[in-house]
Amino acid sequence: MFGTVVVGPPGSGKSTMCAGLARYLELMKRPCAVVNLDPACEAEPLTPFTIDVRNLCRVDDVMRTQGLGANGSLMYCVATMRESPWLVDRLRGLGTDEFPYVVFDLPGQVELWTHSDDLRQILTSIVDEFDARLVVAHVVDANHCTRPTSFVAAALISLMAMLRLELPHVNVLSKIDQLPSFKDSMPFNLDFFADARQLDRLVPYCDATTNNVPALGELEVPKDDDRDEDVEDAPKLTGLQRLSAKICDLVDDFNLVCFQPLDISDGHSVATLVRLLDKANGHPAGVYAPAHLIADATTLFLAPETPPAEAAPKLATALGNRQFRTHAAAAAVDDSPAPHHQQQLAEEQPPPPFSWYRRPPR
């Protein structure tokens, strides 16, 4: 079994990303199941859930029967999942295909993996039971790029997810299609936030009150050779700026965090993310997927006429009236170089001695 575990703060675009991944994998002719592990989910899913944890426990039921609050009920439900064989039994019944792919949609509360081991134990049990190759996709809203303090916090949470969940990891910067509406409020360009290096350059922009934030473009950020050895020792830093400097130094010291930009309305962007996820969890499609199949899925992504006909309009409605773009259209308007960490679509490989969708010989 292969799969992607989608985590991230509420409102970051997890459910939309899950629907987009399911849509793209369907066009790639890869069996995919979407599993809802959020017992507090109330909205109608953008794509049907193959397995829904609400059939085991629901937050509102726990609040009523146990007298707990919303967060306490969520922790209770996750503990119930860990103790029950319900999820493993349902996953075992997904099918007999050699490479079933599962997309797990998780709750957004970070305390599920920062203050508790229940979620990590659930994922570990899946890995052990099915010899599963899972990759975590931690989703962060690109709107945080306009608020340096928020982005520093998001980078720290991304680092915590990488260390606590102990699985291959890809950080995703979602909703970049909305960048044109707030790009003037960003202190640096998108590549800086995607690479997430030298985060201490954000420290001068971190302040508790908007009245004290220097106007963008008016603040002179020191060059690499002129920067102080310790940003926290620079003069006139507020308490929040000194704290931000410490957090930036911590994230930079680990040198693990970077982000893959995602525009869910762009087939090329989704294709790049899927290829990166495949390489992270070792799926054969990361190397052997035929280039023509990738191109077809990229071009047809979110096209209303693509069967099943009801899937694309439903996702499009949820995204709002955005202008969906194909691979060719995206390339025509965006020829900027990709950040160093982005995985580009591989050229067509020579035919392997076995079908690309069959398990390689050991």
N, C-alpha and C positions, 0 to 999 in steps of 0.2 A: 504494500500500500504506500502511495505517495500522497502528500497533502500540504496545504498551506494553512497556517493558523493565523488568522487576522485579528490583531489586537490594536488598541489605540484609544485615546480619550473619546468621550461621547461627542458626536457631531463632527468627527474627523473624516467621515466618509467610508466607514468600514463596510456597511451593508451595501452601499453602491459599488464599492470595489469588489465585494464578493459576487454580486450580480454580474459585473463586467467580466470577471475572471471566468465565471460559469459560461457566459455567453461566448467568450473567445475560445475556451476549451471545446465547447460544443462545435464550433466552426472548424476546429482543428481535428474533429472526429475522435476526440479523446473522452472516454466515459468520465463523468464528473458528478459528484454528489455534494450538495450544500447542506451542511449540518449546523443548525442553530443551537448554540450553547448559552444563549442569553435567556434566562427564565423570566426576565422583566420585559422582554420584547413585546410591544403592543401594536406597532405599525404593521400594515400588511406587507409581506415580503415582496421584494422586487423580482425575485425568482423563487419558485416553490422549494420548500425545505424537504429534503429527502428524509432527514431525521430532525425532530423538533423536541428539545429538552422540556418544553412546556407540557408535553405528555407525561413527564415524570413528576415535575414540580413546577409551581408558578409562584412568583414573588407575592402577588396579591393574596393567594391562598395561604402562604406562610405568614404573612402579616396578620391575617384574620385569625388563624388557628394558634399561632405561637405568640402573638402579641409583640412582635418585633417591628422595628422601623424598616425603611426601605433598604438601606445598606446592610443591616443585620440580616434581613430576610434573604438578600442576595448571597451573602456569605453562607447562610444556612443551606440554600439550594445547591451551591457549589460543593459543600461538604457532603450533601446527599448524593450528588453525582459521583464523588470520589468513593463513597462507601458502597454504592450500588453497582451490580454488574449490568445494569440496564444499557448503558452506552456501548459497552463492549459487545453485548449481544446484538444490538441493532447494527453496529458496524460490521459484525460478522455476516450479517445477512445482505450486505450490499450487492454481492455478485461474485462470480468466479473469474472475472477477467484478471489477467496477470498484473495489470497496472491500473487498478482503480484509483482515481484521483478524488480526494476529499478536500473541500474548502470549509474550514471551521470558522464560523462567525461568533466571536466571543463578546462578552459584556465590556463596557468601556471603563469600568471602575478599576483604577490601577492598584487599589489595595488588595485585589484578588491575587496579585503575584508579588507585591512589595511587602505585605504584612502577613501573608499566608502561603503555605506550601501546597494547598489543595489543588490549585490549577496545575502547578508543575507536576504533581503526582498523577493527575488525570492524564496529562500528555505523556508522561513516562510509561504509564500502564498501556497506553495505546501503542507506543513504540515497542514495548516488550512483547505485547500480545500478538501483534501483526508484523513484526519486523518492519515497522513503518519508517519511512524517510520523510520527516516533517521539516518544514522551514517556517519560521515566524516572520510575518510581515507586520511591522509596527507602523501604523498610519498616523501621520502628523499633518494637520491642516496648514497649507501654505500661507494662510492669513497671518500666522505667527511671525512671518518674515517682516511684517510691518511693525511689530512690537518686539524689540530686541530682548527685553526681559522674558517675554513669553517664549521666544525661540531658545534662549539659554535653558529655561526650565524644560522645554520639550527635548532638547538634546540630552539633558541629564536623565529624564525619564526613559528615553531611548536606550541610553547606556545601561540603566537599571534593568530594563527588559532583556537586554542581551546577556547580562550577567546572571539574572535570576531564573530565566526560563531554560537556559542551557541547551539551546537548539540552534542550528544554523539560522541566520538572521538577516533580514533585509529591511532597512528603514525606508519608508515611502513618504514622499512629500506630495500630498494629494491636492486636488483642486487648483493646479497651476494654470488651468484655462481661465481662472479668474484674475490672474496677475495683471492684465492690462488695466483693470479697474483700480488697483492700488499700488502699482509699481512705483509711482512718484513718492510713496511713503516708505519705501524700502531704502535703508541706508547703503546697501550693497546690492549687486545684481544676483540673479538666481543661482549662478554657478558658485558664488561664495557660500550660500546657504546649503546647496547640495553637497559641496565638498566638506563643509563643517570643519575647516581647519583655521587655525589662528583665531579662535572665537574671541580672544581677548580684544580684538579690534572692535567688538560690539560694546565693550565696557563704557566708553564715553557716551553712548546713546542710552544707557540704562539709568533711569531715574524714576523715583516714585511718583513724581508729579509731571504732568505734561508741560507745565509752565517752565520747568527747568531743563527740558530737553532741547539741546541745540538744534537750530534749523538745519534740515538735511542739506548738505552741500556747503554749509557755512562752517561746519566743524572740521578742523584740520586733523586728520588721522595720521599719526606718525608712520613713516615708512619703516620697512623691516629693519634697516640698519640704524634707525634712529630711535626705535622703541626701547623703553626702559626694560631692564631685565625682569623686573616684577611690576606688572601693571598696577597692582594694589598700592605700590609706593608712590604712584604719580600724585601730584598735588591736587587738592580740591576734589577728591572723590568722595561721594556720599556713601553712607552705610550700605545702601543697596548696590551701589557700583562696586564697592569692595567685596561684597558677598558674590556678586556676579563674576567678578574677576577670579575668585576662588573656585567657583563652579566651572568656569571656562578652563582654568588650569587643570582641574581634575579630568574633564572630558578630553582635553588635548593630551594629557599624560597617557590615558588608555589608548588613544589613537585608533579607536574602533568605529566611531560614529561617522557615517556619511548617509546621504539620502538619495534615493532614486526618484526623480520627479515623475509624476503621473497625471496625465490628462485623460480621464476616463472617457471623454468624448472623442478621443483620437486613437484610431486603431493601431497606428504605429507605436504610440506610447504604451498601450496595453501589451502589444507584442514584445516590446523590449523588456517590460516588467516580467512577463511570463517566461521569457528566455532566461532572465536572471534568476527567477525562482527555480526553474528547472535545473540550472547549473548548481544552485545552492543545495538542493535536496537530491541531486544525482539522477534525476529522471532521464531516460534515454532520449527524450525529445529535446533535451538541452544540447545534444550533439547531432543526433541522427534524424531529426524531423526534416522531411523534404522541404526545400525552399519554396516550391510551388504551393505546398499546403499552407505554409506560413503566409505567403503573399495573398492567397485566396482568403484566409481567415481575416487578415488585416484589412483587406479591401471591403469585405462584406460585413465587418463589425458594425453593429447598430443599424444596418440597412433595413428599413421597414419591410422590404419585399423578401428578405431572407427568412426561410422557414426555421423554427416555427414563427408565424407572423405576429403572434401576440407578444413575443418576448421583447423585441426591440422597441416598439412604441411605448411599452410600459416603463422600460428603463429610461427612455428619452423623456417621458413625461416627468419622471422623478427628478431628472437632471435639470428640468426647466427647458426653456426654448434656446438651447445652445446650438451652435453651428457644428454639427458633426463633420469630422474630416477624415478622409481616407489617407492612406500612406502617401500617395502621390501629392495630394493637396497639402499635407503637412510639410513634405519636403520642399514644396515650392515656396513656402513662406518662412521656413525655419531652416537655414543652412548654417547656423552657428555651431561651433565645435562642441562636442559633448564633454561633460566633466570626466576627469580621469577614471572614475570608478564605474562609469556606466558601461554595461555590457551591450555591445552592438550585435545585431542579428548576424549570425554566421552565414557565410556563403554555403551554397549547397555542397554537402560532403559527398565523397565517392560512396557508392552503394556498399554498405557493410555486408559481411557474409551471412547476415541474418536480417529478418525484417526489423525495421527501426522500432517497431512497437512490440517486440518480443524480448524477453529477458536475455541479456547477453550470456554466452557460456562462461562459466566460472573458470 
